[in-house]
Amino acid sequence: MKKIRMDEVKRSQTVICNGITLTVGTRHIGNGKWELFVENTYGVKSIWTEFFDSAKSAMREGIQSIESEGVESFSEMEGYEYLFNN
């Protein structure tokens, strides 16, 4: 079994497009599998239900999804208005 280095437990990358900032992140969940998420500046995450064999392939999928679906699809806050009521 391949040992996971501590610096390989989580990875993230900031993506800025059209003035919108998103974080693409991965987290090692065990058994050589990685979880993928895209988080907007309000802390709302889109989490994939499929897992990936490497952090690199997960990150690639996240960035490709932003490119193909558009940054707005990950930053839209409809249904999350309660986050603005402080």
C-alpha positions as CSV (number, residue, x, y, z in Angstrom):
1,M,0.0,0.0,0.0
2,K,1.3,3.5,-0.9
3,K,1.7,5.7,2.1
4,I,0.2,9.2,1.8
5,R,2.5,12.0,2.8
6,M,1.0,14.6,5.1
7,D,1.2,17.3,2.5
8,E,-0.9,15.1,0.2
9,V,-3.9,15.0,2.5
10,K,-5.4,18.2,1.1
11,R,-4.8,20.3,-1.9
12,S,-6.4,23.5,-3.2
13,Q,-6.0,26.1,-5.9
14,T,-7.6,29.5,-6.2
15,V,-9.3,30.3,-9.5
16,I,-10.2,33.9,-10.4
17,C,-12.4,34.4,-13.5
18,N,-14.5,37.5,-14.4
19,G,-13.7,38.9,-11.0
20,I,-15.2,35.9,-9.2
21,T,-12.9,33.8,-6.9
22,L,-13.4,30.1,-6.4
23,T,-11.3,27.5,-4.6
24,V,-10.9,24.1,-6.2
25,G,-9.9,21.6,-3.5
26,T,-9.3,17.9,-3.0
27,R,-9.1,15.8,0.2
28,H,-7.8,12.3,0.6
29,I,-10.6,10.1,1.9
30,G,-8.7,6.8,2.2
31,N,-8.2,3.8,0.0
32,G,-6.3,5.9,-2.6
33,K,-9.4,8.0,-3.3
34,W,-9.8,11.8,-3.5
35,E,-12.9,13.9,-3.0
36,L,-13.3,17.1,-5.1
37,F,-15.1,20.3,-4.3
38,V,-15.4,23.8,-5.6
39,E,-16.0,26.5,-3.0
40,N,-17.2,30.1,-3.5
41,T,-16.3,33.1,-1.4
42,Y,-19.4,32.6,0.8
43,G,-18.2,29.1,1.8
44,V,-20.8,27.3,-0.3
45,K,-19.3,24.1,-1.7
46,S,-20.2,22.0,-4.7
47,I,-19.0,18.5,-3.8
48,W,-18.6,15.8,-6.4
49,T,-20.2,12.4,-5.7
50,E,-17.6,10.5,-7.7
51,F,-14.1,10.0,-6.3
52,F,-10.8,10.3,-8.1
53,D,-7.6,8.1,-8.1
54,S,-5.4,11.1,-7.5
55,A,-5.5,14.7,-6.4
56,K,-4.1,15.8,-9.8
57,S,-7.0,14.2,-11.7
58,A,-9.5,15.6,-9.2
59,M,-8.1,19.1,-9.6
60,R,-8.1,18.8,-13.4
61,E,-11.8,17.8,-13.3
62,G,-12.7,20.7,-11.1
63,I,-10.9,23.3,-13.3
64,Q,-12.4,21.8,-16.5
65,S,-15.9,21.9,-14.9
66,I,-15.4,25.6,-14.1
67,E,-14.3,26.2,-17.7
68,S,-17.1,24.3,-19.3
69,E,-20.0,25.2,-17.0
70,G,-18.9,28.8,-16.3
71,V,-17.7,30.4,-13.1
72,E,-21.2,31.8,-12.4
73,S,-22.7,28.3,-12.0
74,F,-20.4,27.9,-8.9
75,S,-20.9,31.4,-7.5
76,E,-24.7,31.7,-7.9
77,M,-26.3,32.2,-4.5
78,E,-30.0,31.6,-5.3
79,G,-31.4,29.6,-2.4
80,Y,-28.6,30.7,0.0
81,E,-29.8,34.2,0.7
82,Y,-30.0,33.4,4.4
83,L,-26.2,33.5,4.5
84,F,-26.4,37.3,3.9
85,N,-28.8,37.9,6.9
86,N,-26.5,38.6,9.8
